């Protein structure tokens, strides 16, 4: 389109050059404004199409993982620091209550687990790598508990979005159990992903916004330190 506009402008000025000297430089303002408008319009359209094409290409590399490993503040803080992760959203899933509140989930009566939904670029970080980080940064052997956080909402759980994710999760769990790297059997549940409900806004990006709070300093920070120590090459720079 830009080539077409350039041809129109070129043809216009060629015609203008053939005008008598007295009228040669009297370019009709209306026609000039129209041509200028078309040039700007087509330039914007071309730029937008290029951006859409680039976004579509990038979106082809994006996938979603959903993990529950105790309090979602901890899970979020870790996966936000993983190279290749685009976004992390804390929320609830796996239960029967529609649009649950944090207070409702904390009662244990909704069936939901606190989870994080992770969007990542599979060209940079793979699902098996995310699984390794998931199992290495929480205790998958304690049923419905992580430290002092107790209740079914704190269960260790993987919600898979594709059949490939299910196979990876089940294979990794089986191999880890057989290796004996954990003190007890892995109790992590593996279920298909269902409706995800984002948590309230004050739960999002919790650690980065509340580093001075005791829970962040004494519970989340040690988990982050462990992640940095175990996966130094996976930490965002």
C-alpha positions, 0 to 999 in steps of 0.5 A: 500500500505504501508503494501505491501511495508513493506512485500516486505522489510521484505521478502527481508531482510529475504532472505538477512539473509540466504545468506552466511556470506561473502555476507550477508551484500553486499546488492545490491544497485540497488534493495535497491534504488528501494525498498526505492523509492517505499516506499517513493512513496507509502507513499506520495500517501497515505498521498495525498489520506488522505488529499483528503479525509479530504478535501472532507469531509470538502467541504461537509460542505461548502456553499456560501451566497451572500449579498449586503448591500451598499459598499462591503468594509463594508460588507467584513470587517464584515463577515471576522470576523464571526466565521465559515466564510472561505472566503469573496470575494468582487465583482459584480452581478445582472446586465447585463454587463459582466466583469464590472469594478469598474468605470462602476459599479459606474455609475449605468448603469451596473445593478450590485450591490456591493456584497460579496460572502461568503463561510462558514462552515454550521457546525459552522455558519448557513445561518439564523445566517448570515442573522441575521448579514446581516440585523443587520449591515446595514439599509435595509429600505433605497432604493438604499442607505447606508448612503452617498453611493447612487445608485442602486449599493448600494442596499440591496439585497440577492442572494440565491444559494439554495431553502432553502436559498430563503425560509429563506431569505423571511421568515426572511424578512416577520417576521422582517417587521411584528415585526416593529423592523425597522423604515420603510418597508424592501426594501431588494431584494431577487433574485437567484444568477447569474454570480459573478464577483470578484472585482479588487484586491485592493478592496479585504481585503480592511479594514484590509489593509487601516485602516488609511483611513478616510472611514475605520475609520469613516464609516466601523469601527462603523459598525464593533463595532456594529457587535462586540456589537450585536454578541460577540459570533460570532466574530472570536477569 
